[in-house]
Amino acid sequence: MKLYNDYGSYLKNKYGCKVYRIGLDGGFSCPNRDGTKGYEGCLYCSDDGSRSAYTKPSDDIKTQLASRIGFLKDTRSADKFIAYFQAFTSTYAPVDKLKGMYDQIKGFDEIVGLSIGTRPDTIDADKFKLISSYTDKYEVWLELGLQSIHDKTLARINRGHSFGDFLSALKLAGKFGIPVCAHVILGLPGETKEDMMGTARMLTELKVGAVKIHLLHILKGSPLEKMYEDGEVPVMSQAQYAELVCDFLEELSPGIIVQRLTGEGNSSNHIAPAWALNKIETINLIRDTLKKRGTFQGSRCGPIS
């Protein structure tokens, strides 16, 4: 029995081999940091904006790609890659600048996919038209930071957009034929288990293409750091998180690809929980928990029309 619709298997079935994602930093900012909507960013965000530990933001995109492709070829015998514009808000620039940035992937025959991480309030029809122009050669995904469907939560974490903004972006993505991967965070301040399950059920109803499930963790330099130090924000145990992820998966349509089950900061800026740095152990615990329950992704959601 397949426990969940994991991204690795999806890619291997499609391309016949393991496909490696390469996180990129295009030097983008964020409207929640540059004063357009705020300055401190989201409650959980640090100064690296989800940048991969291996990424050197001082390098241009071609240099970042060449360096990482070379490393993965040498150490993993890899030959297919996805270029992932990961750091900060990777549609937060004029269309011509975005095109110049995204076009850098064309110099690498080994790249089969393009993923673009962004906020739902920084994407419009012109940008979708640009992104759709890459679909003739690449598998293209738009990764939208949602975190929760509940506006009260989004306001509490200083997200700077509403669930309605996500719905508008999702509708535009459908119009242009771009699949969406929704990012969610479990354990956000003030959220109940039912709130989180509501997010899972809504993603099923919306038929998103994929989901990334993240753990709320505390990073140095984030607004959450002081709240954690003052005892205002608890963090889950590894066992609690595994149980919650299993609950979430059971509510999620089996057709939705699960691109991530947990997340952590770079070891240099990660504060808590300590167990989050052992990603493999956490994933194995989630799998073991599903096996013990005798459940799987979608086991609670019923028939999907």
Beta strands, then each sheet from edge to edge (+ up, - down):
strand 1: 20-24
strand 2: 81-85
strand 3: 111-118
strand 4: 139-147
strand 5: 180-186
strand 6: 210-215
strand 7: 218-219
strand 8: 257-260
strand 9: 270-272
sheet 1: 1+ 2+ 3+ 4+ 5+ 6+ 8+
sheet 2: 7+ 9-
end
